[in-house]
Amino acid sequence: MSRIRNFSVIAHIDHGKSTLADRLMETTGAVTGRDMRDQLLDSMDLERERGITIKAQSVRLAYQALDGHSYTLNLIDTPGHVDFSYEVSRSLAACEGAVLLVDAAQGAQAQTLANAYLAIEAGLEIIPVINKIDLPAADPDRVAAEIASIVGGDPDDVLRVSAKTGAGVDALLERIVAQVPPPGGDPDQPLRALVFDSYFDTYRGVVCSIRLVDGRLDTGEQLLFMATGERHPANEVGVITPRIKPVPALEAGEVGYLITGVKDIGRIRVGDTVTTTARPATTALAGYDVPKPMVFSGLFPSDGDDFERLREALEKLKLNDASLLWEPETSRALGFGFRVGFLGLLHMEIVRERLEREYDLDLVATAPSVAYRVTLTDGTVKEIRSPQDLPEATAREVLEEPYVRAMIIAPSEYVGAIMELVQTRRGEMTHMHYLSTERVELTYQLPLAEVVFDFFDTLKSRTRGYASLDYEPSDYRVSDLVKVDILLAGQPVDAFSTITHKDKAYGYGKAMVERLRELIPRQLFDVPIQAAVGARIISRETVKARRKDVLAKCYGGDISRKRKLLERQKEGKRRMKMVGSVEVPQEAFIAALRVDPTER
Amino acid sequence: MKPAPTAVALAEAAGRLAGAYVHIPFCARLCPYCDFAVVPDRLDVADRYIAAVAAEVGMEPVWRPLDTVFFGGGTPSQVSVGSLSSIVDALAGRFGLADGVEVTVEANPEDVDLSYAHRLKVAGITRVSLGAQSFDPVVLASLGRRHDRTDIIRAVEAIRAAGIGSVSLDLIFGDPTETDSSWASTLHEAVTVGADHVSTYALTVEPGTELSRLVRAGGSGPDDDVQAARWETADRTLSAAGYVRYEVSNAARPGHESRHNLSTWAQGEYLAFGMGAHGHRSGVRRRNLRRLDAYLEAVELGRRPEAASDSVGGWDAELERLMLGLRRTVGVIKGVGGAALMASADGIRLATAEIVDEVDDRLVVRDPLRTDSVIRAVLALPARS
């Protein structure tokens, strides 16, 4: 056990975490250069495309240290995005140390900090490292000072590496051995292993990532999952090197995988403690809270016949993503679908893309909404996840919305631009801290609803991409909120309803109505488009009826051609959604939902 | 308003006519909006082509005597009258010509003088359809036409003087250079010159044409609302001048309706000769090869120059009957297809909007400008056997 080091790498997107992982694997001989696929740890296509890591995975490295001893290093991967801070915490729970990796040119970013704070709270040893020192724009001295101002310590102690060239990587390995404490725990006690991740493999069933704290786990043993009470045999245990490698047993302090033959991932709870039925432990390890979805969106299949396929796809995704929650939702405009809860916007986008790409579904998603809290006149409190469910104003006593604590780090020259943006988003500054003369950390209280819609992109564009953002839920606050309904030909279209602040209702209604007027094709009738708050119409446009819908003539008696042409147009109409008597093209739903309810 | 019984009888009887369409693809040059089967500047093969068409007539199984013959193009007036005459003779020899046969030739105004018109008359041509398009020089230039308004007037007078009984003018509206007043005066001139029949076609941007390239490159194209207004102007003007609109785009003084076209809309049968020509016989719609060389080669090797054929029967034929008949002012016999339409959600919406209407056993489009809205609803009806 004294030769084991369990650690994570905490980094902002693009600060080189995956490259560093590759270099560590290569340096320790886990993979040879020839069969090294770039960025081995990221196995999902989407992760590669977005340059982020979604699922925590671990890899075991064998390292021959300068002290002459051979060490086992377990690198436990962490997601690099704010939406997945829950997964970061559970990865960190399997470690004793964390490498805080910061780009030598960009400096510390909000997410790096947020995750670093999580690691500090978890009592992990932090090893600050500056990466990309080979870049022409690298400014390691400045970045070292910044890091020291965040995690404390001496700027001179901050390691400097280039994951790309390999410079400094040997020193980092030595530092890990020297600085990360060996795992605690007692090999002679009954088995206690933390399930810190799990995923579903089509051939093997559920694969658990586990960290043994006490005792020993032998292949073939009968196991007890302490929280769920499930009993399963350890069909296979092993380590990832990064190939899957079965071993006869895992011991206290080690990290590896466990396959029990369970096919239904719902039966395995991440955060559970595994022990043996023969010699069960008396107390379980501290687990995790189930993450609470913060953002909700309706997902509807474009083709109503795909409803069941959508349900099946969601169930399959849930196999590897316990945080995904949904309930059936019916929309008059969009038919049958699901109200799906997500950890954040990125999570939402990833899930939607996976559904479309991996399950070949064509989806219409409604605008993201947060969970509002309403107290009714009779005193009952309800959570409102969809604008459709908001009770009438007369039935409401109090309407509250969720707030977040948002941390923004940016060069100080952009402070003005950021303050201006946050003000239009109803934010309140609570804290401002200069990390150095050039960079500043700003902390705000912001309504989550203002953050979920396009805030990050706007922040990026107003700061030329230099600002970074992280946020966490803080509390609920009473707000002056209204529901804006959109009516087509006099009929409200539920999928277009939005809850927004009273001061923004008019701007939103107007923008939405104008957008729809551009997107809805002319039809047989005039189509009035209205935005309304309650019974009050706040904006109106009309799509004038099509006056002419006839082709010139049956050219030279070419009846077949005209018929085919008209039939093709008929096919085009099939892709329209009938909302009452109005044909609305799918793109109207998608594009109109990009109208920002918080911007004006 | 009920369709006049005589108009209904005329329209429905046209479905029993026997027709022949002969395609003459030659043009002096390509008009920017045209996507017909045409070959500019290839008159060198005209004789070969005419011989091939005559040979193709000989390949068609014998049939009943023809009630209508239509020389379309292209520009039939690009070939000699002798050529047209030889084809009329071939048709007459193979199938016979019925009493009172209608023989139409499409012609460009600049090609028609008194001597030409006389020769047409002698060749048995009974009807000339002039590609006038407009009387406005600016519009004519924009449409790439080579004639001017005096050519049109001279051509009409020559046809009259030669004793040909029926003259039709094709007009195109909605060119971006056209104005409300220039369209009004074009209509006025068409009436004044004494056309028996006027076809008014909305300028359409067809893929692959020069016009479509211009529009894609940012040039101005026709506007739907403007064209709708121009169509209404034409409908009013012609109606006031004693013309009866018998189809979306066609109006005639009584007795001068194109029987060939009436037959098309009544789902009638017509043979097809020449490259790219379309025919309808015994429930089969067929079309000829659209490339000149391929067409000539096939015929000269003794093969029928057919590119494709579709058998249209049962429910398909019923929908087709409605699709064609609905373009007519008298509408179409409702039949099972029409009943299915009026029972469908689309049909009810169209009826509520007063776009389509049931009159006795007929289905009539009340708003001809939205005929295709009705036809699409017809074609969307679920299949049945």
Interface residues (C-beta under 8 A of the other chain):
Chain A: L524 F525 R546 R547 K548 D549 V550 L551 A552 K553 C554 Y555 G556 G557 D558 I559 S560 K562 R563 L566 E567 Q569 K570 K573 S581
Chain B: Y21 H23 F36 A37 G72 S199 Y201 A202 T204 D224 D225 Q227 A228 A229 W231 V248 S249 T264 W265 Y270 A272 G276 A277 H278 G279 H280 R285 R287 D310 E320 M323 L324 R327 R349 L350 A353 I355 P368 L369 R370 T371 D372 S373 I375 R376 L379 A380
